[in-house]
Amino acid sequence: MILYGASLSPFVRKVLIYCAEKGIAIERKSIGPGDADPDFRRASPFGKIPALIDGDFALADSSAIVTYLEAKHPEPSMTPAAPRERAQAVWLEEFADTILAPAGLVVFFNMFIAPMVGVTPDMAAADKARRETLPPILDYVETELPEDGGPLAGGMVTVADIAIACQIANIAYCGIDLDDGGRRPKLARFHAAWCERPSARELVAGNRAVLAQG
Ligand SMILES: N[C@@H](CCC(=O)N[C@@H](CS)C(=O)NCC(=O)O)C(=O)O
């Protein structure tokens, strides 16, 4: 199986960490969005990363890929059995991918990616996202995190934890204070714990090294 995409992408990292948590072997081809590689474009018709090739099967989108892999490798399960807990995990993954991600991306893109790809950064947009868009979204994550530091849904690590951790990591790379002066202690602890998790540690260290180079 080949996963296409650069690990600075939180969506690519989500699949990589999921595979590491499950013990699924996966090879990665590090390419950026829009790459012309024909196998990548077969898997991702709109050029987004990540994309997966598994033999003659090609698929885009982190949630679709994880759904495929979870069906193919059901054990150890990352899918809560109880209807409410399963649905809560789906919601939190969806929240990460569609609400947290775009808010964080405005800052991350303008700080790091725009200079890398020769685009003029829109720092006014980044500052506005930092000051106005992100805080209530991060506050929401704080309210959802359990007091005991356990996983978000169903008493087990699910893709919701991984999806949120990956988006939060990119936000933290931008130097945003997750703790917000003591207001979000659970979020700060969640982030620190995920950065040290064996499935994530090397990826996060690699990301930090790349971003430090500029
Ligand atoms: N819903 C998709 C989002 C993937 C996505 O937006 N990836 C970004 C990189 S972080 C991308 O490829 N952007 C290029 C584009 O939107 O054209 C997923 O979960 O995989």
The ligand as an SDF file (V2000), in Angstrom:
LIG
                    3D

 20 19  0  0  0  0  0  0  0  0999 V2000
  -11.0240   16.1390    3.3460 N   0  0  0  0  0  0  0  0  0  0  0  0
   -9.7070   15.8970    2.8420 C   0  0  0  0  0  0  0  0  0  0  0  0
   -8.8790   17.1620    2.9220 C   0  0  0  0  0  0  0  0  0  0  0  0
   -7.5270   17.0110    2.2500 C   0  0  0  0  0  0  0  0  0  0  0  0
   -6.8600   18.3610    2.0300 C   0  0  0  0  0  0  0  0  0  0  0  0
   -7.5110   19.4220    1.9770 O   0  0  0  0  0  0  0  0  0  0  0  0
   -5.5490   18.3230    1.8740 N   0  0  0  0  0  0  0  0  0  0  0  0
   -4.8350   19.5390    1.5860 C   0  0  0  0  0  0  0  0  0  0  0  0
   -3.4250   19.4920    2.1580 C   0  0  0  0  0  0  0  0  0  0  0  0
   -3.4360   19.6320    3.9100 S   0  0  0  0  0  0  0  0  0  0  0  0
   -4.7180   19.6840    0.0880 C   0  0  0  0  0  0  0  0  0  0  0  0
   -4.4360   18.7440   -0.5990 O   0  0  0  0  0  0  0  0  0  0  0  0
   -4.9400   20.9140   -0.3850 N   0  0  0  0  0  0  0  0  0  0  0  0
   -4.8150   21.2330   -1.7680 C   0  0  0  0  0  0  0  0  0  0  0  0
   -6.1050   21.6660   -2.3620 C   0  0  0  0  0  0  0  0  0  0  0  0
   -7.0960   21.8750   -1.6350 O   0  0  0  0  0  0  0  0  0  0  0  0
   -6.1450   21.8130   -3.5830 O   0  0  0  0  0  0  0  0  0  0  0  0
   -9.0660   14.7550    3.6370 C   0  0  0  0  0  0  0  0  0  0  0  0
   -9.5300   14.4610    4.7410 O   0  0  0  0  0  0  0  0  0  0  0  0
   -8.1280   14.1210    3.1340 O   0  0  0  0  0  0  0  0  0  0  0  0
  1  2  1  0
  2  3  1  0
  2 18  1  0
  3  4  1  0
  4  5  1  0
  5  6  2  0
  5  7  1  0
  7  8  1  0
  8  9  1  0
  8 11  1  0
  9 10  1  0
 11 12  2  0
 11 13  1  0
 13 14  1  0
 14 15  1  0
 15 16  2  0
 15 17  1  0
 18 19  2  0
 18 20  1  0
M  END
$$$$
